[in-house]
């Protein structure tokens, strides 16, 4: 654990990280007196941290003395406090929720959230009771997003102190009943029953379409031009290129996340002669619910069957249960000079529930 003396040293030598730091999605090393380092951590020993610079195209590896690091965050949301006596990785992210950690060392679980810098507020929907809440940014230390990325809103030293105290107990959540529930910036329009049924059908159709593009990309019989088209077409199904796809394997407990475009590009170069990817049972399991940003959100459950061939023999296969977050967004169009409001459904981040042998 970090001692009082160590905590004082952290304040003396650490750098203040700007509030509203952009959402971070790579491995990050927070150092005592320098800017945060975006990197890919390859190894951590008793004395040093070995990494590759995320902003360099080369594979050159660097090292940093371990006692010069305050905090390390992996891209998947796991974090390590290398300065403390118990230097172990802690699982920080939960694919179901965003975690808002406050200066009181409380954790509020959010189904959806929006950082409103102008209002100095974070608006969110409470995961437990699905009510809309808000909290002042000044009261927040860090947000760990469901995709593993994170945002700091306070000096790193304060974040380290909180994470050190909370330890592995990042799944013990506080009730948000004391937080102001007024969210004046919302402009939620209620959907009719007919609209909701229609948009659920559209969402399920897009999930099936995504599965078809995966099959095309993994086929060795398709032309390169057709595969490139499939990448672009599949990306249009998603809310933006920042949406992430989580992948797993029966050979490892580790889950990895890739931006949607990177994930699709990787499918074209898998180390197999032939790949078969089949999607089954893509069905909405969590109905569309209004979020604090005025959009609607839901979850589709699907099964993915994967087979990899070498010399016409199956050398690897698995079945993965996946959850697909769905976003129903409003947008404005002009028709003959008249402004009209329309809706469309997009896929968002895809998480892994479990992977097993077929």
Number of C-alpha atoms within 10 A of each C-alpha: 14 17 11 9 8 13 16 11 13 21 15 12 15 20 18 17 17 12 17 16 13 12 13 19 22 20 23 22 25 22 21 22 15 14 13 18 17 21 21 19 23 12 10 15 9 10 11 17 21 17 22 19 17 16 10 9 8 9 10 9 12 14 15 15 13 18 15 19 22 24 22 22 27 24 24 27 24 18 22 23 25 23 19 18 10 13 13 14 16 17 19 25 24 18 18 17 19 27 26 25 26 22 16 10 18 20 24 24 27 25 22 24 24 14 17 16 12 6 11 14 18 22 29 27 24 24 20 13 11 15 17 24 21 22 22 17 21 14 17 23 25 27 25 24 27 22 25 25 24 27 18 21 23 22 17 25 24 19 22 21 19 19 23 16 13 16 17 14 13 17 15 11 16 12 14 22 11 8 12 13 16 11 17 7 12 14 11 13 11 12 14 9 8 8 12 17 13 11 17 22 15 15 27 22 14 20 27 19 16 22 20 16 21 23 18 22 28 24 18 15 9 11 12 12 9 11 22 15 14 20 24 13 14 22 20 14 17 23 18 16 13 14 19 22 23 21 17 19 18 16 10 8 10 10 12 16 22 21 16 23 18 14 16 23 14 14 18 19 11 12 12 17 15 18 25 18 20 16 22 14 13 21 20 21 13 14 15 20 18 22 25 25 20 17 20 23 22 22 24 22 22 24 20 17 17 19 18 20 16 13 9 10 11 14 11 17 18 16 20 22 17 23 25 23 22 28 24 23 16 14 9 10 11 9 8 6 7 7 10 10 9 10 12 13 23 20 27 23 24 25 24 21 15 14 21 13 13 12
